[in-house]
Amino acid sequence: MLEIRFHGRGGTGSVLASRALTKAVFYAGKHAIAIPSFGAERRGALVLAFARIDDKKIYKRTQIYEPDIIVVLDDSLLELVDVVQGLKPEGIGVLNSPKKPEQIKLSSPTQVATVDATKIAKEFLVQPVVNSAMLGALIRSSEFITFEDLEKGIMSVFGTRLGNRMAKMNVEAARIAYDETVFGKTQGGGNNTKIRTWLPTVDELPIGTIIPKMKLESGQIIGPGAAVSRITGAWSNEKAHIDQDKCIQCLQCFFHCPEGTIHKEGDSVRVIKTYCKACGICINVCPVNAITLEEIKNYKDIIS
């Protein structure tokens, strides 16, 4: 039995990728099952998905703790989570990263296949939804099914969800990723940041974006984005950026930001990158198109 674990974020298509993969496996004449695992359905939150593949019927429906293959759809997770935990000694990682395998540091040296799926998705799909590109890299790295079978799986699942035109574009993204996948071995000794479960007290709960972050006499900080352990900026390596020349300071972004991460600073309106999760709400409500998303190259720049 082949067991695959997907690491992604809400909105990047991890669950849809696992479904398309298992459908492709059916077209190849094998058995497969996809299992999603996530908490709150919130864009940017950590998501796991699992897929099992075998030549006979599969009855096991638990999470996968010792996978043969890991697929990481968001490269910021490489600094947040020990993605290779439990990976079998002969296992392989399929990583979305612009770096070469030898430039990546994980908790242990690992055979990996890398591809800049984000770049491919932005070029062909406009938005950084990398699931189809990562499926192309996955098939290239393991070849347990043909690309033709993968194409059928993407057209079936993505076509039903997104329409035939978008499904064909996703097939093309997968094809390019298949061709551009690079193989190698990562470094070991990576010190992955552990995300501590946020268990807030009453004082830590956000109380609405209209009320700014405040410090009480007791020293406690309350308000949106005030829980230090809940660094929502780690949910995305893209952040909202406000063009001060275009901004008319209407503060629509301030009132609509779900994390309270936008504030007025003198004559400017600024974004606190530590808590911006790139949900895009501020972009949609800005009447003068003054807000865009900018990519952060290093996770440490987000939390500094």
Secondary structure, DSSP 8 states (H G I E B T S, - for coil): -EEEEEEEETTS-HHHHHHHHHHHHHHTT-EEEEEEEESS--TTSEEEEEEEEESS-----S--SS-SEEEES-GGGGGTS-TTTT--TT-EEEEE-SS-GGG-B-SS--EEEEE-HHHHHHHHHSS---HHHHHHHHHHHH-SS-HHHHHHHHHHHHHHHH-HHHHHHHHHHHHHHHHH-EEEE-BS-------------GGGS---TTS--EE-TTS-EESTT--TT--GGGG-SEEEEE-TTT-----HHHHH-TT--EEEETTEEEE-TTT-----HHHHH-TT--EEEEE-S-HHHHH-
